[in-house]
Amino acid sequence: MGASILNARNLSKVVPSAEGELTILHDLTLELARGDSLAIIGSSGSGKSTLLGLLAGLDLPSAGSVELAGHALERLDEDQRARVRAEHVGFVFQSFQLLDSLNALENVMLPLELEGRDDARARATDLLARVGLGQRLSHYPRQLSGGEQQRVAIARAFAAEPAVLFADEPTGNLDSHTGERISDLLFQLNQERGTTLVLVTHDTRLAQRCHRSIRLEGGRLVAEVEDR
């Protein structure tokens, strides 16, 4: 483990509802080191995705603070938070979020090209080979299976060598065999590159592979397991 990369202090999130204000996250504090891995578990509606969005700077807390890679997110405007995410964060979404008009290679190249990287094609080609898709570079998302699309999404997420990778149910739509392969890829790349993983998951096998896990119920942290 390395130095701290992500700190959340006394996070709360309150939203309006028909019955008045609804608190969907209560006073949560956690700290993650570089190269750490955290599973966020809990039933639907427990606040998992809300927490993920706050930690990644996709949303702002009603109270508390988040420091990501040395940046106090609540002190930044949306454009500044977007720059922090571009420089330090990768995402793997349950729905993959690939661009249908781009082939596998182009989907992985895109974030590198936006950075102005001269090695975008070579790096994207290497990453797709690493995830077993070296022969599928010119295939479009509609021509790929769900597991293959997820591997493209993982290659894209790791392309810019993020300090933190956030994944929302990365194995949620996959069969058990494909899900196991995706888990292996996540942790292989995590170990090789020292990327911190933050995973929202219902998959107990995936959660057990993380160094740490926290369980949320009703927006509250009710259990934490460390150093498996």
N, C-alpha and C positions, 0 to 999 in steps of 0.2 A: 504494500500500500504506500501511497505517497501523500503529499500535502493535501489539505482540504480543497475541494473543487466546487462543492455545493453546500450551502448553509441555509436552512430555513428556521426562522425564529418566530414562535407564537403565531403561526399562520391561522387565519380565520377567513371564511368566505360566507357572506350573507347576501341573499338575493331576495327580491320582492316576490310575493305570491298572492293568490286571491285571499288567503287567510292572514296576510301580513308578512312580515319579514321571516325568511326561512334560513336558518344557519345550516349550511351543507358541509362545512369544515370547521372544527373547533380547536383552536389553540394548539396547533401541532408544531413540534420542533424536531428537527433531525439534521445530521451532518454527514456528508459523504466525502471520502478521500478519493484521490485519483486512483483509477484502477479497481475501485470497489464495485460491487454489484448488489442491487437492492430490488427485491420483489415487493410490490404493493398488492395485497390481496384483500378480499372482502366480498360480500354479496353485492348484487346490483343495487345502485343507489346509495352505497356506503361512502362515496366521496372520492373513489380512486382516481377517476379521470379528471375530476376537479383538481386534485392534488397534483397530478401530472402536469396539467396545464399551467398551474401556478409556478411549479418548479422550473418549467421550461420558458416562462415569461410569455406564454400565449394569453394569459389573463393576469390580472392584478388582484392581490388579496384585499379584503375589506379591512384587515388589520394584520400586523406582523410584517416580516421582511424576508426577502430571498436574495442571497448573494450567489451569483453564478460566475465562476471563473474570475472572481475579483470585482464583479460589477453588481452594484446594488440595484436590482431591477425596478423596484418601485420608484426610484429616483429618475428613471429614464422615460422618455416618451416612446411611442410605438415604433417610430423609425429607428431610434437608438436600440431598443430591445431587439428589433429585427436584425440589426447589424451584429449584436451579440450572438444571436442564434446562428446567423450565417457563419460566424467565425469559430464558434465553439460547440455547436449542437448538431446532432443528427437525429432523424425521426424514422421510425418504422411504424406505419399505421396498419390497423387490422384490415382496412380496405385497400392496402397497397399504395394508392394514390399515384400510380404510374400514369404518364401521359399517353393516351391511346394513339396519338399521331406520331409518336417517336418509337423507334425500335429499342431493344434492350440496351444496346451500346449507347444510343443517344440519350436514353433516360438516365444512365449513370454518368455520362459526360456532362449533362446539363449543369449541375452545381459547380463543377470544375470550370466550365466555360464562363459561368457567371463571375467566377473569381478571377478570370483572365489567365488561367493556368495554360502554359504551352504544352504540358504533357497530358492534357485531358484525355485524348484518345488512348494513349499508351496505358495510362493509369486505369481507365475504365475497362479496357480489354483485360488487363491483368486481374482486376478484381472479379470480373465475371468468370474468368478462368478459375479463380480461387474458389468460387461458389459452384463450380461444376457446370457453367453455362458457356464455356468457350466455343461451343459449336452452335450457339443460339444467338449470336450477337445481332444478326439482322432480323430476328423475329420480333413481331409486334406483340403487345400484351395479349391481344385476342388469340394469338397463336400459341400462347404459353399456358401451362396448367397453373392452378393456384399456388402450388409449391414453387414452381419456377418463377412466377411473378413475385412471390415473397423473397426469393433469393435475389432477384434483381433489386428489390427494395432495400435489402440488406447491403448489397454492394453499393448502391447509391448513398445509403446513409453513412457508410464508412469511407466514401470516396474522398471527402475533404478532411479525413482524420480528425473527427470531432473529439473534443475533450469529454463530452457526455453524450450518450445515445439514449434517447427516450423511446420506448416501444410500448404501444398500447395493444394488448392481446396479440402478440406476434404469432402465436400458434392457434389462435381462436377459431379460424376457419379451415384448419388443416386436419387431415387424418393423422392418427397417432404416429405412423412411420415417418411421414413427411414432417410432422411437428418435431419429432426427435432430431431429424437432420437439421432443421432450422435452429433448434436449440444449440446443437453442436457448433454450428457456424457462428452464432452469436458469441458463445463463450470462447471459441477459438480466436476470433478476431479481438475480443476483449482482452485476452491474455497476451496476444502478440503485440497489440498496439497500446495497451494500458488505458483503454477507453473505459470510462465509468458507465455502467449499465443501470438504467432505472426502468423496470418492467412492471406494467400493470398486467396481471394475469389471473385466470381461474385455474391454470394448469399447475397442479401441486408438484409434479415432477420438475417443471421449469423453476418454480419457486425454490425448491429444495437445492437447486444447483447454485443459487445466489449465496453470496457471503452472508447476506442479511435479508430478513423479511419483516414487514410490518403488516398488521391486520387492522383494517378500519371497520368500524360499525357505527352507523349513524353519524358519520363524519368525525368520529373520535378514534384516536389510536388506542386500541385495547390490548394489543400484544405485540411483542418484538422479539425476534430470534436473531442472534448474531453468531458469527464465526463458526459456521458449519464445517 
